[in-house]
Amino acid sequence: MPTSVRRLAVLLAVVLAPLAGAEEKAPKPPETKAALSAEDVIRRVDERMALKSDFKSTVRLREKRKDGSEALLEMLVFRRDSSRDLLIYITKPRNMAGGGYLRIGRNLWEYDPSVGHWQRTTSRGNIVNTISCEEDFDRSHLLETYEVQDEGEEAAAGTKFRKLFLKVRPGMEASFPQLRIWVDPDFNIVKRVGYAPSGRTLRTDIIRGYQKIKDPAADNRPVFLMREVLEVEEAEGTQLTVRYDEVELAPLSPNIFTKTWLEGRFR
């Protein structure tokens, strides 16, 4: 077993215990998770993170590579889930500030402010040269994107987790053609593993915590958004910690989701 996998196994046992009793949890649903179908579990996962309000967050990333070098990055993420708009604006480090990504329809465009050039990229492309990808900052739409297979329950740290295998639906695009996820009794994903079509492990994520926020556009219904995620790339052993800070749910100007808006930040 590779060293990185052994470390993750130990880490998973450590993080699951506090997640099982996290301070930001929704009331338990009347149905038991084991009684629900695999599709219903995924539907609950998507629903808990679904937003009617526009979304803005400061996202901080700390990347540690196998050689011990580290990189710190910061960016603003804007989302309008009702129209699937997404814009990522890089603020740090200074040599990357002003760049970003804009999704128009199904196309994701990357902007290089040093030359004022836009280039089309893909959902599988890395964001700001890290191991993160577009879906890390997008809304949760697992049931729409993947076919779901139930793999039963798995116990860790005294808690039973629902284990599910997801395979991308024909005609759909996803950063990971296959996923395996572990879901806690409150329908939070606590671990996910992304695979290539061959079954080779690409990335393993440990979700370290969630934050509960009221959605003002949905009668203050609580939503549960990821607070911190540890991403580990299998081949090189790169680790990326992603923190979603200063989350705001409020109307955003439609001008934000345009090339002109992003270009104007660097002028």
SEVEX-655733 format. One record per residue: residue in one letter; x, y, z of N, C-alpha, C, O, CB in turn. Coordinates in steps of 0.001 Angstrom, whole numbers, padded with zeros to 6 digits, always signed. Glycine has a CB too. Example, Ala and Ser with C-alpha at 12.3 -4.5 7.8 and 13.67 -1.06 7.14 Angstrom:
A+013190-005690+007800+012300-004500+007800+013200-003300+007800+014236-003319+008465+011308-004473+009046S+012850-002250+007080+013670-001060+007140+012900+000030+007870+013409+001138+008039+014084-000598+005725
***
This chain:
M+000846-001188+000000+000000+000000+000000+000882+001238+000000+001764+001345+000853-000958+000005+001222P+000678+002210-000949+001502+003404-000995+001417+004175+000308+000402+004127+001004+001089+004289-002154T+002517+004906+000644+002564+005660+001884+001434+006668+001974+000836+006845+003036+003891+006363+002015S+001134+007342+000842+000068+008351+000857-001271+007733+001202-002075+008357+001894-000021+009055-000492V-001531+006512+000733-002795+005846+001030-002868+005479+002505-003921+005610+003129-002965+004591+000159R-001720+005007+003081-001708+004666+004511-001977+005907+005353-002710+005850+006341-000353+004033+004913R-001379+007028+004954-001606+008261+005707-003083+008647+005666-003644+009078+006673-000738+009405+005146L-003705+008492+004504-005109+008857+004371-005997+007954+005199-006994+008411+005759-005533+008805+002920A-005652+006674+005288-006445+005754+006092-006440+006177+007554-007471+006155+008226-005915+004324+005952V-005246+006568+008041-005138+007040+009419-005901+008346+009591-006624+008531+010570-003663+007226+009816L-005729+009259+008617-006395+010542+008699-007903+010400+008692-008597+011110+009420-005960+011422+007567L-008417+009489+007876-009856+009284+007799-010416+008884+009151-011463+009381+009564-010191+008226+006756A-009722+007983+009844-010189+007549+011160-010208+008706+012143-011067+008760+013023-009307+006424+011696V-009262+009639+011999-009188+010777+012906-010292+011782+012632-010915+012296+013561-007837+011453+012795V-010541+012069+011335-011490+013136+011026-012932+012686+011108-013815+013522+011303-011219+013679+009661L-013206+011406+010968-014595+010973+010973-015252+011152+012331-016442+011457+012406-014686+009532+010552A-014498+010967+013399-015084+011081+014732-015652+012472+014985-016813+012580+015381-014046+010749+015790P-014878+013555+014771-015472+014874+014980-016561+015204+013987-017489+015939+014323-014419+015920+014913L-016479+014681+012763-017529+014964+011794-018840+014337+012216-019911+014903+012002-017132+014465+010415A-018747+013158+012821-019966+012479+013238-020697+013285+014293-021910+013139+014446-019651+011086+013766G-019975+014147+015037-020616+014959+016050-020379+016436+015815-020288+017207+016770-020126+014570+017416A-020278+016842+014561-019964+018224+014233-021021+019171+014773-022184+018803+014943-019830+018394+012729E-020580+020432+015047-021490+021383+015650-022536+021879+014666-023605+022322+015085-020722+022543+016207E-022259+021817+013379-023182+022340+012385-023874+021190+011672-023479+020809+010570-022450+023241+011377K-024911+020636+012303-025590+019507+011687-027091+019773+011634-027656+020416+012519-025293+018205+012459A-027724+019267+010581-029170+019408+010455-029859+018370+011326-029253+017357+011673-029614+019265+008982P-031132+018609+011689-031878+017584+012420-031934+016303+011608-032032+016338+010382-033302+018070+012750K-031872+015185+012290-031877+013905+011592-033208+013721+010873-034255+013996+011459-031621+012739+012576P-033202+013264+009625-034436+013053+008881-035203+011876+009455-034619+011014+010110-034141+012825+007396P-036522+011832+009214-037320+010749+009780-036926+009381+009260-037016+008398+009994-038767+010986+009498E-036482+009290+007986-036047+008004+007463-034626+007725+007913-033834+008654+008075-036145+007971+005927T-034296+006479+008114-032907+006128+008366-032198+006049+007038-032783+005660+006028-032784+004792+009146K-030923+006425+007044-030169+006469+005796-030092+005106+005139-030120+004999+003912-028774+006999+006043A-029995+004049+005961-029874+002706+005408-031119+002287+004654-031058+001437+003766-029587+001714+006506A-032274+002896+005014-033528+002515+004364-033702+003189+003018-034565+002783+002239-034700+002852+005254L-032913+004203+002722-033045+004933+001481-032252+004256+000369-031243+003595+000615-032586+006374+001661S-032735+004435-000862-031987+003916-002000-030730+004743-002208-030600+005841-001666-032853+003916-003276A-029802+004207-003000-028570+004934-003297-028880+006269-003963-028250+007280-003655-027651+004093-004195E-029851+006276-004877-030222+007519-005560-030800+008537-004591-030528+009731-004714-031226+007235-006670D-031599+008078-003625-032176+009000-002648-031103+009600-001738-031192+010766-001353-033232+008283-001806V-030106+008812-001402-029009+009339-000584-028294+010461-001332-028024+011517-000760-028008+008214-000213I-027988+010235-002605-027307+011254-003403-028204+012478-003579-027722+013610-003566-026901+010683-004780R-029495+012254-003740-030430+013378-003861-030394+014235-002598-030410+015463-002681-031869+012867-004122R-030346+013597-001433-030268+014325-000175-028957+015109-000083-028943+016249+000382-030397+013358+001010V-027874+014503-000522-026581+015195-000522-026667+016468-001359-026254+017538-000912-025463+014269-001063D-027204+016351-002571-027339+017510-003452-028247+018569-002840-027934+019758-002887-027881+017083-004813E-029369+018145-002266-030352+019080-001723-029798+019872-000547-030106+021054-000397-031600+018334-001296R-028985+019234+000286-028446+019916+001463-027516+021073+001083-027340+022015+001855-027698+018921+002344M-026926+020993-000106-026005+022026-000547-026582+022914-001640-025874+023751-002200-024741+021399-001031A-027886+022735-001951-028511+023490-003037-028819+024920-002599-029332+025145-001503-029797+022791-003506L-028505+025868-003452-028713+027284-003162-029700+027901-004143-029689+027601-005337-027383+028042-003207K-030555+028770-003609-031355+029642-004470-030717+031025-004561-030871+031721-005564-032801+029753-003941S-030005+031415-003516-029304+032700-003508-028043+032633-004354-027512+031554-004615-028955+033115-002075D-027573+033796-004776-026237+033890-005356-025207+033654-004257-025482+033853-003073-026016+035277-006040F-024018+033227-004670-022982+032796-003735-021684+033529-004015-021278+033691-005165-022766+031279-003820K-021030+033976-002923-019687+034560-003023-018867+034053-001845-019356+034011-000716-019738+036136-003043S-017616+033668-002107-016756+033189-001032-015303+033510-001345-014878+033483-002500-016940+031675-000818T-014552+033813-000296-013103+033877-000401-012563+032469-000189-012834+031852+000841-012493+034886+000634V-011816+031962-001138-011296+030599-001061-009779+030667-000929-009096+031285-001746-011713+029759-002312R-009270+030023+000111-007831+030011+000369-007294+028608+000176-007857+027637+000682-007517+030520+001793L-006197+028512-000563-005612+027223-000891-004159+027175-000429-003392+028115-000636-005710+026953-002402R-003799+026062+000198-002411+025819+000577-001988+024499-000058-002500+023436+000292-002232+025786+002145E-001054+024580-000990-000601+023385-001703+000793+022992-001220+001704+023818-001171-000598+023626-003236K+000941+021722-000868+002226+021187-000429+002611+020055-001361+001881+019075-001507+002168+020699+001051R+003760+020203-001986+004222+019206-002946+005139+018185-002281+005578+018361-001145+004946+019884-004110K+005411+017120-003016+006201+016020-002474+007602+016460-002091+008190+015901-001166+006276+014891-003473D+008150+017456-002788+009500+017927-002485+009540+018865-001283+010603+019370-000922+010081+018626-003691G+008376+019101-000659+008311+019940+000531+007979+021392+000261+007721+022145+001199+009593+019872+001246S+007977+021804-000995+007656+023193-001321+006163+023453-001114+005338+022549-001251+008064+023519-002777E+005834+024700-000782+004449+025078-000532+004085+026310-001337+004936+027140-001656+004215+025329+000959A+002802+026412-001658+002280+027582-002358+000973+027985-001696+000153+027131-001361+002074+027296-003882L+000778+029293-001507-000444+029840-000931-001161+030644-002000-000554+031476-002674-000139+030718+000319L-002455+030392-002154-003248+031092-003159-004560+031552-002541-005043+030987-001560-003511+030187-004385E-005120+032593-003143-006412+033099-002681-007219+033558-003885-006670+034116-004835-006232+034262-001659M-008506+033323-003839-009356+033744-004953-010778+033974-004459-011172+033490-003397-009339+032690-006088L-011530+034714-005242-012945+034937-004981-013741+034056-005933-013457+034003-007129-013328+036446-005148V-014742+033365-005392-015597+032512-006205-017011+033083-006181-017579+033314-005113-015577+031038-005692F-017568+033307-007356-018936+033811-007503-019760+032746-008216-019318+032170-009209-018966+035171-008293R-020967+032487-007700-021848+031492-008325-023280+031996-008370-023747+032674-007455-021784+030158-007567R-023963+031657-009440-025418+031827-009527-025964+030501-010026-025993+030235-011228-025834+033038-010485D-026395+029673-009079-026779+028303-009425-028012+028240-010305-028165+027294-011078-027019+027507-008175S-028899+029228-010207-030128+029206-011001-029839+029247-012494-030611+028715-013291-031021+030374-010619S-028734+029874-012875-028362+029945-014296-027018+029282-014569-026480+029377-015672-028316+031398-014756R-026482+028607-013551-025218+027872-013660-024040+028769-014019-023099+028333-014683-025349+026780-014692D-024094+030011-013582-022975+030923-013809-021904+030674-012759-022208+030397-011598-023444+032401-013773L-020650+030774-013178-019522+030576-012278-018373+031467-012721-018009+031488-013897-019086+029090-012246L-017799+032208-011764-016624+033003-012045-015642+032855-010894-016030+032938-009729-016995+034482-012270I-014378+032637-011215-013302+032522-010236-012292+033625-010537-011742+033699-011635-012628+031095-010277Y-012058+034484-009536-011162+035623-009703-009981+035465-008751-010169+035444-007534-011909+036967-009447I-008764+035354-009289-007568+035119-008498-007069+036448-007910-006910+037432-008633-006466+034447-009360T-006823+036465-006595-006347+037673-005927-004918+037546-005392-004230+038556-005250-007275+038020-004795K-004462+036338-005095-003106+036097-004600-002623+034757-005135-003427+033839-005302-003058+036122-003039P-001314+034623-005409-000224+035581-005195-000233+036700-006230-001013+036684-007182+001118+034865-005230R+000661+037681-006021+000647+038876-006852+000883+038551-008321+000277+039171-009196+001693+039857-006368N+001759+037585-008604+002077+037297-010004+000930+036625-010753+000971+036518-011979+003300+036421-010078M-000100+036171-010025-001257+035540-010664-002513+036388-010529-003531+036093-011155-001500+034164-010066A-002451+037439-009718-003634+038256-009438-004195+038868-010717-003451+039307-011595-003294+039362-008433G-005515+038887-010800-006191+039438-011969-006634+038389-012959-007462+038658-013829-005302+040407-012653G-006088+037192-012833-006508+036103-013710-007748+035420-013168-008240+035764-012093-005384+035086-013882G-008248+034454-013916-009416+033746-013423-010060+032854-014457-009495+032561-015511-010414+034714-012925Y-011261+032435-014115-012006+031481-014939-013462+031925-015000-014022+032410-014017-011888+030026-014371L-014059+031751-016165-015460+032111-016371-016147+031005-017158-015678+030591-018218-015587+033473-017110R-017269+030534-016620-018047+029533-017358-019176+030232-018093-019966+030974-017511-018609+028435-016405I-019224+029973-019384-020298+030483-020235-020951+029279-020889-020333+028606-021714-019764+031510-021313G-022193+029005-020525-022845+027788-021000-022120+026574-020448-021956+026440-019236-022880+027744-022543R-021690+025697-021325-020921+024522-020912-019423+024720-021072-018640+023808-020806-021356+023315-021706N-019026+025901-021503-017606+026170-021755-016972+026904-020579-017557+027840-020034-017434+026993-023042L-015769+026473-020192-014996+027130-019148-013816+027835-019811-013039+027220-020542-014513+026105-018061W-013696+029144-019543-012655+029956-020149-011671+030424-019080-012072+030823-017987-013267+031161-020889E-010385+030370-019404-009335+030819-018503-008751+032124-019037-008470+032254-020228-008228+029735-018348Y-008573+033105-018116-008077+034421-018526-006676+034663-017974-006435+034504-016777-009034+035532-018054D-005752+035050-018857-004380+035399-018483-004240+036914-018605-004183+037433-019720-003322+034650-019389P-004183+037638-017482-004162+039103-017559-002855+039662-018109-002830+040792-018595-004411+039686-016196S-001772+038896-018043-000485+039414-018522-000487+039660-020022+000248+040512-020520+000631+038449-018168V-001314+038910-020737-001403+039091-022198-002823+039430-022634-003078+039623-023823-000928+037824-022923G-003752+039504-021677-005139+039817-022015-005780+038762-022888-006569+039082-023777-005214+041144-022703H-005440+037482-022637-005879+036404-023527-006807+035434-022802-006566+035065-021653-004668+035648-024089W-007876+035027-023494-008793+034001-023006-008522+032690-023733-008302+032676-024944-010267+034439-023198Q-008541+031600-022993-008332+030280-023583-009367+029311-023025-009589+029249-021816-006892+029766-023306R-009990+028563-023915-010976+027582-023479-010275+026410-022803-009283+025891-023315-011826+027092-024672T-010793+025999-021655-010265+024842-020953-011410+023850-020742-012495+024032-021295-009610+025255-019591T-011180+022814-019956-012195+021786-019758-012492+021635-018280-011753+022137-017433-011744+020444-020356S-013592+020930-017970-013978+020701-016583-012939+019867-015841-012876+019885-014612-015334+020014-016523R-012122+019134-016603-011086+018315-015969-009776+019075-015774-008846+018572-015143-010831+017073-016799G-009712+020284-016317-008488+021053-016197-008252+021533-014780-009201+021749-014025-008522+022225-017133N-006984+021701-014415-006637+022162-013079-006885+023658-012942-006686+024424-013884-005179+021834-012763I-007326+024062-011740-007579+025462-011450-006338+026057-010788-005782+025473-009858-008834+025629-010543V-005914+027209-011269-004724+027941-010814-003518+027014-010624-002779+027127-009646-005028+028669-009499N-003338+026110-011564-002178+025197-011580-002070+024333-010331-000972+023947-009930-000906+025990-011738T-003197+024036-009726-003218+023140-008576-003922+021845-008975-004251+021653-010145-003927+023807-007356I-004152+020962-008013-004853+019713-008311-006362+019872-008193-007097+018899-008364-004378+018607-007380S-006835+021076-007905-008285+021316-007841-008850+021452-009250-008109+021632-010217-008601+022589-007007C-010178+021364-009349-010840+021429-010650-012150+022216-010523-012560+022587-009424-011110+019998-011203E-012787+022458-011648-013999+023284-011696-015065+022812-010711-015680+023630-010027-014573+023284-013102E-015287+021514-010633-016383+020997-009807-016166+021244-008324-017126+021208-007554-016557+019518-010046D-014925+021496-007900-014668+021792-006495-015347+023084-006059-015617+023272-004873-013173+021884-006243F-015623+023966-006998-016177+025278-006674-017595+025462-007226-018167+026547-007119-015268+026368-007217D-018141+024438-007795-019463+024485-008405-020507+023945-007434-020167+023433-006368-019485+023685-009723R-021773+024061-007810-022853+023468-007028-022754+021952-007068-022095+021394-007946-024225+023932-007552S-023402+021285-006125-023414+019821-006111-024534+019325-007021-025706+019621-006788-023596+019272-004658H-024172+018575-008051-025172+018004-008963-024779+016562-009290-024714+016167-010455-025296+018858-010276L-024521+015798-008247-024056+014422-008423-025095+013550-009104-024765+012790-010015-023688+013821-007085L-026368+013650-008669-027392+012769-009222-027620+013038-010704-027920+012120-011467-028699+012934-008456E-027480+014289-011107-027636+014656-012508-026486+014126-013356-026680+013770-014518-027733+016168-012646T-025291+014073-012777-024079+013761-013527-023733+012276-013525-023175+011767-014497-022928+014540-012969Y-024061+011579-012437-023580+010210-012261-024714+009193-012079-025774+009503-011535-022653+010148-011071E-024456+007985-012547-025249+006816-012176-024697+006295-010851-023488+006326-010625-025208+005702-013298V-025577+005821-009982-025180+005506-008614-025341+004019-008330-026340+003405-008704-026001+006326-007616Q-024352+003459-007671-024393+002049-007255-024133+001967-005755-023171+002545-005248-023345+001193-008047D-024998+001246-005054-024877+001105-003605-023792+000077-003272-023780-001020-003831-026236+000689-002979E-022888+000431-002368-021859-000498-001909-021988-000792-000409-021040-001234+000240-020473+000065-002213G-023181-000534+000113-023449-000906+001496-022934+000110+002495-022779+001290+002181-022844-002237+001789E-022670-000369+003713-022206+000499+004787-020795+000118+005214-020363-001026+005073-023160+000430+005982E-020094+001115+005741-018743+000893+006250-018611+001663+007562-018941+002847+007627-017649+001343+005207A-018134+000996+008595-018027+001620+009913-016627+002162+010143-015636+001539+009763-018391+000621+011013A-016557+003336+010773-015282+003939+011172-015549+004874+012344-016535+005612+012353-014607+004710+009976A-014671+004835+013318-014783+005698+014497-016151+005576+015155-016682+006555+015681-014521+007152+014115G-016721+004378+015125-017995+004138+015781-019213+004626+015032-020316+004615+015579-017979+004759+017090T-019041+005053+013792-020153+005560+012989-020242+004773+011686-019223+004419+011093-019983+007076+012701K-021480+004501+011244-021676+003809+009975-021866+004828+008859-022642+005776+008978-022888+002853+010052F-021135+004604+007774-021185+005495+006621-021682+004733+005406-021304+003581+005192-019801+006114+006343R-022521+005366+004618-023017+004759+003385-021948+004923+002305-021459+006027+002068-024377+005406+002938K-021597+003837+001668-020550+003836+000651-021211+003674-000721-021975+002734-000942-019504+002694+000913L-020912+004595-001635-021562+004627-002939-020523+004786-004043-019535+005505-003891-022594+005767-003004F-020768+004101-005155-019895+004211-006323-020669+004927-007421-021805+004565-007725-019398+002801-006806L-020050+005947-008017-020700+006773-009027-019930+006691-010340-018702+006781-010361-020805+008239-008550K-020658+006520-011422-020061+006472-012761-020765+007491-013631-021995+007550-013654-020159+005042-013385V-019988+008299-014353-020562+009402-015114-021577+008890-016130-021347+007874-016787-019459+010195-015820R-022692+009588-016257-023750+009205-017191-023312+009448-018638-022527+010361-018895-025043+009985-016888P-023800+008654-019575-023470+008868-020986-023840+010287-021417-024935+010770-021128-024195+007834-021874G-022927+010936-022101-023180+012285-022595-022879+013394-021604-022941+014570-021962-024585+012392-023012M-022554+013045-020366-022236+014048-019357-020718+014198-019219-019967+013263-019495-022867+013668-017999E-020276+015384-018792-018874+015634-018537-018653+015801-017042-019490+016375-016345-018391+016874-019304A-017526+015301-016552-017205+015426-015139-015694+015423-014967-014965+014874-015793-017857+014288-014319S-015235+016036-013893-013801+016060-013622-013271+014662-013376-012135+014349-013731-013497+016951-012426F-014106+013812-012761-013727+012430-012487-014759+011493-013111-015924+011522-012717-013605+012178-010956P-014358+010665-014073-015307+009746-014705-015961+008792-013715-017082+008335-013936-014611+008952-015778Q-015257+008487-012615-015804+007614-011586-015481+008202-010206-014424+008798-009995-015233+006168-011725L-016414+008018-009284-016227+008490-007917-016653+007396-006942-017541+006597-007238-017030+009794-007665R-016024+007371-005802-016517+006572-004679-016622+007533-003498-015667+008246-003188-015561+005327-004356I-017781+007554-002838-017980+008498-001740-018500+007781-000506-019146+006736-000588-018950+009610-002154W-018196+008380+000647-018681+007910+001935-019561+009009+002519-019131+010158+002625-017496+007544+002903V-020803+008661+002903-021794+009636+003361-022157+009340+004808-022441+008194+005155-023062+009612+002461D-022151+010378+005666-022449+010162+007079-023965+010135+007324-024732+010349+006385-021790+011260+007935P-024414+009879+008559-025852+009775+008829-026639+011060+008575-027867+011023+008500-026057+009357+010245D-025953+012193+008442-026631+013457+008173-026493+013885+006710-026735+015042+006368-026080+014544+009082F-026104+012942+005856-026010+013170+004414-024911+014167+004044-025053+014932+003090-027339+013664+003886N-023826+014151+004800-022613+014881+004440-021613+013904+003830-021416+012807+004351-021999+015602+005681I-020990+014299+002735-019875+013513+002206-018667+013765+003107-018298+014916+003344-019560+013887+000701V-018051+012694+003609-016864+012853+004456-015586+012425+003741-014486+012803+004143-017025+012050+005740K-015736+011638+002683-014580+011216+001901-015047+010930+000483-016149+010424+000275-013889+009964+002531R-014204+011255-000491-014503+010923-001879-013197+010614-002599-012163+011229-002337-015268+012084-002584V-013266+009654-003506-012106+009239-004281-012471+009310-005757-013458+008713-006185-011640+007803-003884G-011679+010037-006536-011921+010161-007963-011029+009223-008748-009847+009076-008438-011705+011591-008417Y-011603+008577-009782-010879+007579-010563-010908+007932-012052-011829+008591-012534-011479+006180-010334A-009887+007482-012755-009865+007530-014213-010773+006424-014754-011181+005550-013989-008407+007377-014761P-011100+006435-016049-011929+005362-016621-011337+003970-016397-012073+002988-016307-012116+005594-018110S-010005+003887-016307-009337+002601-016084-009488+002098-014655-009187+000940-014363-007870+002718-016422G-009958+002974-013760-010041+002615-012352-008859+003109-011543-008824+002918-010327-010153+001135-012213R-007893+003738-012187-006723+004274-011475-007144+005438-010593-007886+006316-011034-005623+004726-012472T-006677+005451-009352-007013+006531-008435-006316+007823-008850-005104+007852-009062-006629+006155-006998L-007104+008889-008961-006566+010188-009341-006399+011112-008131-005362+011754-007966-007472+010842-010375R-007431+011169-007294-007384+012097-006160-008279+011584-005045-009344+011022-005300-007816+013524-006589T-007844+011780-003815-008635+011419-002645-008873+012670-001810-007937+013406-001500-007926+010315-001805D-010133+012906-001449-010489+014081-000665-011036+013672+000691-011836+012742+000792-011511+014938-001411I-010604+014365+001724-011186+014246+003052-011868+015572+003356-011216+016616+003370-010101+013885+004139I-013173+015541+003600-013901+016764+003925-013843+016941+005431-014443+016172+006182-015385+016714+003412R-013116+017959+005865-012829+018137+007284-013946+018849+008056-013985+018776+009284-011555+018906+007438G-014829+019516+007371-015902+020204+008086-016865+020893+007144-016547+021167+005987-015326+021213+009046Y-018064+021168+007670-019105+021868+006936-019501+023123+007711-019254+023229+008912-020334+020947+006700Q-020116+024065+007010-020660+025251+007656-022136+025381+007312-022546+025203+006165-019884+026520+007230K-022916+025693+008328-024364+025841+008168-024683+027308+007919-024303+028177+008704-025130+025313+009422I-025389+027580+006812-025723+028947+006426-027190+028990+006005-027677+028076+005341-024794+029452+005274K-027887+030052+006392-029281+030213+005998-029360+030882+004635-028685+031878+004375-030056+031031+007048D-030198+030317+003770-030363+030835+002411-031513+031838+002402-032671+031430+002490-030627+029678+001392P-031229+033143+002299-032300+034145+002368-033286+034077+001215-034421+034533+001349-031705+035510+002414A-032872+033513+000077-033777+033406-001066-034663+032170-000982-035500+031950-001856-032983+033379-002356A-034487+031363+000059-035290+030150+000255-035881+030147+001664-035870+029126+002352-034431+028869+000020D-036401+031317+002087-037037+031459+003406-036096+031043+004530-036513+030437+005517-038318+030625+003472N-034813+031382+004361-033789+031085+005370-033635+029600+005655-033271+029202+006761-034114+031798+006650R-033913+028790+004652-033677+027348+004790-032186+027110+004990-031372+027703+004283-034200+026566+003541P-031808+026250+005943-030379+026001+006146-029775+025181+005007-030374+024221+004522-030156+025283+007472V-028584+025582+004600-027808+024810+003639-026476+024485+004313-026030+025193+005215-027603+025597+002278F-025853+023399+003855-024628+022918+004487-023530+022872+003436-023512+021999+002569-024837+021516+005139L-022624+023820+003532-021560+023978+002546-020230+023540+003132-019998+023689+004332-021477+025433+002062M-019365+023005+002303-018064+022557+002777-017257+023742+003300-017249+024819+002703-017298+021837+001655R-016575+023520+004431-015733+024552+005027-014261+024318+004698-013539+025255+004356-015934+024593+006544E-013817+023058+004804-012406+022765+004535-012277+021362+003961-012899+020419+004451-011551+022906+005825V-011469+021237+002925-011261+019956+002244-009765+019733+002054-009039+020639+001645-012004+019920+000871L-009316+018522+002355-007947+018115+002053-007982+017252+000804-008614+016196+000791-007295+017347+003255E-007303+017699-000246-007227+016961-001503-005819+016386-001643-004833+017093-001435-007583+017878-002722V-005726+015109-001994-004424+014466-002167-004379+013815-003544-005197+012950-003858-004159+013411-001044E-003421+014235-004357-003243+013670-005695-002386+012419-005571-001309+012454-004977-002589+014706-006675E-002859+011327-006126-002275+010015-005869-000878+009853-006457+000031+009400-005761-003172+008947-006418A-000690+010212-007718+000570+009896-008397+001762+010639-007802+002812+010039-007571+000458+010224-009870E+001611+011935-007553+002733+012749-007084+002699+012998-005584+003683+013475-005020+002745+014068-007808G+001596+012688-004934+001499+012911-003502+001281+014359-003108+001473+014715-001946+002718+012414-002848T+000884+015204-004054+000606+016609-003758-000625+016721-002867-001626+016040-003090+000404+017415-005062Q-000545+017591-001848-001667+017808-000943-002135+019255-001057-001323+020180-001084-001273+017471+000520L-003442+019437-001122-004027+020773-001244-005125+020917-000198-006086+020149-000177-004590+021021-002685T-004967+021911+000666-006016+022235+001632-006813+023410+001088-006250+024456+000766-005417+022566+003043V-008134+023233+000988-009018+024255+000427-009977+024713+001518-010729+023909+002070-009802+023713-000817R-009948+026017+001828-010852+026586+002825-011811+027564+002154-011402+028429+001380-010056+027292+003951Y-013098+027406+002469-014138+028287+001947-014523+029252+003064-015279+028896+003969-015387+027471+001434D-013999+030475+002995-014195+031465+004046-015091+032603+003568-015302+032796+002371-012849+032015+004514E-015620+033361+004554-016359+034596+004267-017443+034364+003211-017534+035091+002221-015394+035696+003794V-018247+033355+003442-019323+033034+002499-020454+034054+002625-020897+034369+003729-019859+031601+002746E-020915+034564+001489-022038+035496+001457-023089+034962+000490-022771+034569-000633-021573+036928+001042L-024344+034953+000938-025475+034580+000089-026325+035827-000108-027122+036189+000759-026317+033404+000719A-026153+036472-001237-026846+037731-001536-026814+037957-003038-025961+037396-003726-026194+038935-000779P-027741+038779-003567-027768+039013-005013-026462+039592-005535-025863+040471-004914-028906+039941-005365L-026033+039089-006681-024838+039574-007365-025230+040250-008670-026231+039886-009288-023850+038418-007630S-024453+041222-009084-024696+041877-010360-024470+040889-011501-023490+040144-011479-023787+043112-010522P-025357+040869-012497-025127+039984-013651-023863+040346-014417-023340+039526-015171-026317+040033-014592N-023363+041578-014231-022145+041991-014924-020923+041211-014459-019925+041122-015176-021910+043470-014720I-021005+040637-013237-019864+039881-012720-019557+038683-013615-018394+038325-013803-020137+039413-011282F-020594+038068-014161-020398+036845-014942-020165+037164-016420-020843+036639-017304-021612+035916-014788T-019184+038039-016662-018838+038437-018021-017325+038541-018150-016620+038729-017158-019512+039780-018394K-016839+038418-019356-015407+038592-019610-014976+040025-019303-013874+040258-018807-015069+038236-021072T-015855+040977-019602-015522+042383-019387-015250+042668-017924-014331+043419-017598-016644+043278-019889W-016045+042073-017031-015859+042323-015593-014488+041825-015141-013765+042536-014442-016978+041633-014768L-014135+040613-015538-012858+040061-015107-011684+040825-015710-010686+041070-015033-012769+038591-015482E-011800+041197-016967-010740+041973-017606-010516+043296-016895-009384+043772-016801-011073+042220-019070G-011596+043894-016392-011507+045189-015741-010821+045172-014405-010378+046218-013931-012842+045744-015575R-010715+043992-013764-010066+043927-012445-008575+044222-012537-007974+044659-011556-010281+042550-011813F-007968+043993-013694-006508+044107-013823-006087+045473-014345-004898+045791-014369-005974+043021-014747R-007041+046268-014757-006703+047556-015361-006415+048601-014292-006111+049749-014617-007837+048035-016272
***
